[in-house]
Amino acid sequence: MSDKIVKSDSQWREQLTEEQFSVTRHAATEPPFSGVYVDHHDQGIYKCVCCHQPLFSSDDKFDSGCGWPSFSAQIEQGAVTHHADYSHGMDRTEVRCRHCDAHLGHIFDDGPAPTGLRYCINSVALDFDGEK
């Protein structure tokens, strides 16, 4: 992975929509079942909306019924980082882009085999690059 991207809030605001900024830079959550990628089934790569680094493959996407795009694995080890999150009175693990530290969503241990993981990711934190 290349060097980390660091920008000011004003630089991020110029690049992102208000919702993207709120989710990726301030760990907000889009409403369930509202994101463009919840029911998205095209083949390709899901990238970070902030820095365009590849994060997840459509090969690992599954319908978890949770209201957000769900993936059973990251595209490659180290693409995302995991952080303890005790906000809102919960004990969960936050997922962030390793390259730009964008908040993406959370990871849970109730996913399908073989990983048993469910990366629950906000659609607005992602860009999709479909296979040509």
Buried (B, 14 or more C-beta within 10 A) or exposed (E): EEEEBEBEEEEBBEEBEEBBBBBBBEBBBBEEEEBEBBEBEEEBBBBBBBBBBBBBBBEBBEEBEBBBBBBBBBBEEEBBBEEEBEEEEEEBEBBBBBBBBBBBBBBBEEBEEEBEBBBBBBBBBBBBEEEE
